Amino acid sequence: MTKTLFAAAAASLLAVGAASAQTTPAPAPATGHEHHADHHAARPTIDSTIEALVADPATKAVLDKHLPGIDRHPAYAQFKGMTLRQVAPFSQGHITDEKIAAIDADLKALPAA
């Protein structure tokens, strides 16, 4: 009898749990942009992928100044999804900390898109 009573109590708790599940719809996500920066105006940064830097004409000009032809490199397809800092150890000294700092300074000097 105790087992039957326990089983009945457990079944009723499960039924209550299912019955008390959320019945009202979740609130709609916020559509305003008042809580964060205008992401449409942001340019790629030094922490963006090389592909993102090349895709923006202004940031590509900065790359071309410091690393001419990087988007024509034979291995571009392999490293375009990486950042300059990630590629630096494999660049045989072409991408140095100093060069990254100079690129970063030039990127920060660009006007917002």
N, C-alpha and C positions, 0 to 999 in steps of 0.2 A: 504494500500500500504506500509506503514511504517513497519507493521508487516511482510509482505512478503519480503521486502528488508532486514530487520534484520534477518529473517530466512535464506535467501539466503546467507547473509554474514557469519552467524554462520556455515552454512553447508560448505561453502568454506573453512573456517578456520579449521574445522574438517577434511576436505579432505586433506588440506595442512599438517596438523599434522600427519595424517596417511602416507601421501606420503613422509614426511621428516623423517620418523622413520629410525632407524639405518639400513643401508643396507650393511655395511661392517662388517665382523665378528669381534668379540671382540678379543683383543690381547691374545695370548696364555699365560697361567700362567707361571711364572718363574720356570724353572726346576732346576736351580742351587741352591746350598746351601750356597752361599757366604754371605748371609745376616743374617744368624743365626748360632747358635752352632750346632755341629754335634749331632743331636738328637738320632742317633743310638748308640752313645757312652755313653749316659747319664744313670746313675743308678737311681733307685728310691731314693727319698729324704724323710725327716721326714714328708713332706706334701703330700706324696703319700699315696694311700690306703694301708691298711694292706695286702690286697691280692697282690698288686704289690710288696710290700716288701718281701713277702713270695715266690713269683715267681722267684726272682733273688737269686741264691745260696749264693752270698756274703752278700747281705742284710738280707737274712734269717738267716745266721749265727750270724749277729749282733742281730737280734730279739731273737734268741735262747739264746744268752748270757744274755740278760737282761730280757726277758719274755719267759722262756723255755716253749715249748709246746703250744704257743699261737694259732698255726694253728690246734691244736687238741682239742681246747676248745669246749665244747658242743654248744655254741652259735656262733661259728666261722662263719657259713653261714649268720647270722644276722649282724655281725659287719665287715666282711671282706671288704666291700665297703666303710668303713669309715677310717679316719686317726686316728693315736694314740691320737691326741689332742681331736678329737671328741668322742672317746671311753672313755677317761680318767674319765669324770664325772660319768660314769656308772660302773667303774671297781672296786668299793669298796676299793679304795686306792691302788690298784695294779699298776696302771699306774699314776705315779706322775709327776709333772713338772721336778723334778730332774732326774727321769728315762728317760723322753723324751729328756732332754738336753744331757744326757749321750749317748743315742741312736743316737741322732743327731750328736754328736761329732764323734762317731765311724763310722757313715755313711759317714761323710765328709772326714774321713781319708782313705776311700777305694779308690783304684785306679779306673780310668775310665774303663768302661766295654770294 
